[in-house]
């Protein structure tokens, strides 16, 4: 059975653009640029990042695990995070989903909330170990299904365009999206862009995500049905934005001219 057939939420709003890509391929920047452009043109748009949701799950899992690290009082913060990540790897899907509900991880207006408060991207979702943790907590299928349901509900609740970025959007979360893209970049370029990961960490993380049983990051040689591959190595964020906007105009005929 395909991953699409496990969807619990039927997609009613088809004004959707799905953007996948590995670490520092520029997918988040592209969506931000597109959203700003559409808003300037008076077009309703929402930006949804599945990565932000997984990061929120990773954050609460790391915080929970950190409290259980033996000898933490005598350890440096990086060592506590490293030890906590080992415990996160051992968490079951039920444990992760229990944390999701206990800590009230929700999405409103395309933004992630934790404990009834808007999550800080810089201080929380991009905190120490959270990027690595996101790759860990995104493995269990029940967690992935929960994330997909949240995203699809957000799309249906919004009367406008939904721009979504992640690592398995086009073939798992919204395979029914009219426009699906896979962004790529060389590891050395990704390392220059990223403030979280070294080139070794980027290669390792993307390799692990491509090897996942469910929701794997697609390889550019096999991007999936209807997915367009776009290399971002030598392109500016503005040029990528304009190219994708032109692709959108070819599908969504009511979009204003660039």
N, C-alpha and C positions, 0 to 999 in steps of 0.2 A: 504494500500500500504506500502511495506517495505521501510526502510530508504535507502536501496541500490538503489531502483528504482528511487530515486530522484536525483541520481548522474547525473551531466551534463557533466562529463569528463570520457570517456571510458579509462580503465586502459590497456595500451599496454605493459608496462614493468612489468612482473610478478616475477621478482627477488626481492621479498618483504618479509620482516619479520615484523609482527605487534606485539607490546608489550604493553599490557594494565596493569594498576595497580593503586591502590590508593596512598595516600600520603606516600612518603618515602619507597616505596616497593623496590626501587633499579632499576626501569625501565630505568631511564636516565643513571645511571652508567653502567648498562648492555649494553645498546646500545653503549655508549662510548667505553667500553672495546672491544666489538665485532668489532666496526669500526676500532680501533687501530690494532687489530689482523689481520683483513682482509687487511688493508693497508700494514702491515709488510709482508704479503704474496703476495703483488703485485696485489690484487684484488680491482678494483674500487668500492667505497662504499660512500654513502651519509647518514647522520643522520638527520632525520626530527623529530621535536618535536611539536605536535599540542599544547602542553601546553605553549610553548614559544609564539606561535601566539596568543593564548587567553590572555596570560600575556601582550602582546603588546597592545591588544585592551583594556584590563583593565587599563593599565598605562595611555593611552591617555584619557580614560574616567574619571579616577581619577583626572588627571591634569585639564581637562575641568570642572569637578564638583567642584574642590577645589576653582576655581575662583568665584564660585557662593555661597560659604558657607557664610552665614550671620555672621558678627562679627569675621571673621577669623583673623583680625589684633590683636585681644586680646586672641587668642586661641593658645594652645600648638600644635606642629605639629601632635602628635598622635590623638588629638581631631579633628583636621581639616580632617585627613584621615578618621576617623570614620564617621564624618558628610558627607564627600564626598561620601563614600560608600553607604550611605543611598540615596543620589541623583542618584548614578549610578544604584541602584536597580529600580529607576523610569524611566530610559532611555528606549526608545522604540528601536526596532531593526533598524528602519530607522535612528534614531539618532546615534546609534553605528556604523552603516555602513557609515554614513556620516563622522564620525570622522576617520574611517578607511581610507577613500579616501582622506580626507582633510590632514591628517597627513602622508599619503603615507606609510601605513603599507604594506610591501612586503616581499617576501621570495626569496632569491637568494642563490644557492648552499647549501640549507638546513638551512640557517641562516636568522634571522629576521632583517629587516631594518625598521627604522622609520625616516621620514623626510629626506630620501636619505642618512642616515648614519647607519652603522651597530650598532644594539642595544647592549648595555652592559648587560650581564646576571646579574652580581652582583649589579651594580649600578641602573639599570632600571628594568629589568624583575623580579628581586627578591627584589625590593624595598618595603618599607612599604605599606601594604594593597594590594599589587598586587596579591598575591596568593589568597586571599579571593575574590578580584575583578574578577579574572579569572573565578572562580566558578559562579559568577553572570552573567558575559557577555556571558558565554557559554550556557546559557539557551535558548535564542531566536533561533528558527529554521533557520531563514534567515542567522544569523551569523554562525551557524554551517555548513550550506550548503556552505557558502563562504569559510570557512576554509577547508572543504573537497575538494572543487574544487582546491584551491591553492596547497594542498598536492598532489593530483592526477596529477596535471600538473607538479609539481616538479619531481615526479617519472618518468613520461613519458619523460621528458627532459633529464634525466640522463641515461647514458649508463653504467649501473652497478647495484650493489645491493642497495636497499633502506631499511634502518632500521628505523622504525617509532615507537615512543612511545607516549602514551597519556592515555585516560580513556575510549575511545569508538572506538579505531582504528579497532579492529578485526570484529566488527559487524556493524559499521557505515561508517567509512572512507574508509577502504580497506577490505571489507568482502570477496573479491576475492583473498586475499593474501594466498600463499601456506602454510605459517607457521604463526600461531596465538597463542600468549601466554597471560596468565593472571597471573601476579605476585601478591603474597599476603604476608602479614607480620602482626604480632600482633601489636595492637595500641601502646603498651608500647615500643616495639622495634622501631616502626616508630618515636615515640617521641624522642628517644635517637639519632636517625639519623638526624632528621630535625633541622635546625637552624631557621626556620620560625614559626613553630607551636607547641603549647602545645598538650598534649594527648587529651584534651577536644576539641580543635580546629580540630584536625585530625579526631576524631570520628564524629564530627558534619559535617565537610566538606565532608567526604566520605559518610556519611549517606544521605546528601542532594544530592550528585551526583548519588547515587544509586536510588534515588526517582525521578530523572528527567524524564519528559515525553519523551524527545528525547535525544539520545546519552547517556543513563545512564551508569554509571560504573557497570559492571556486578558483581554479587555475585559469589564467588567460587563454591557454590553449584549448580549454573546454569550459567556456563560461556559462553554458546552459542555453536552453531554447529562448530565442528572442532577446538575448542580452548583448549589448554593444560594448566592446572593450575600448577604453580610452586611456592612453598613456599620458601621464602628467609631468614626466621628468623635466621637459624643457618648456613647459607652458606656464604662463602666469595664471593666477587665480581668475583674473578678469577674462582672459582668452578662453579658459575652460568654461567659465560661466556663459559667455556669449555663444559658444558652440552648442552647449546643452540647451540654452534657451531657443536656439534655432531648431534643434531637434524637437523641442516641445511644441513650437509653432506648427511643425509638420503634422502633429498629432492632435493638438488642442487648437482648433481653428479659430476660436474666439479670443486667443491671446493677443494683446496689443503688439504693434511692431516694435522691434528693438530700438 
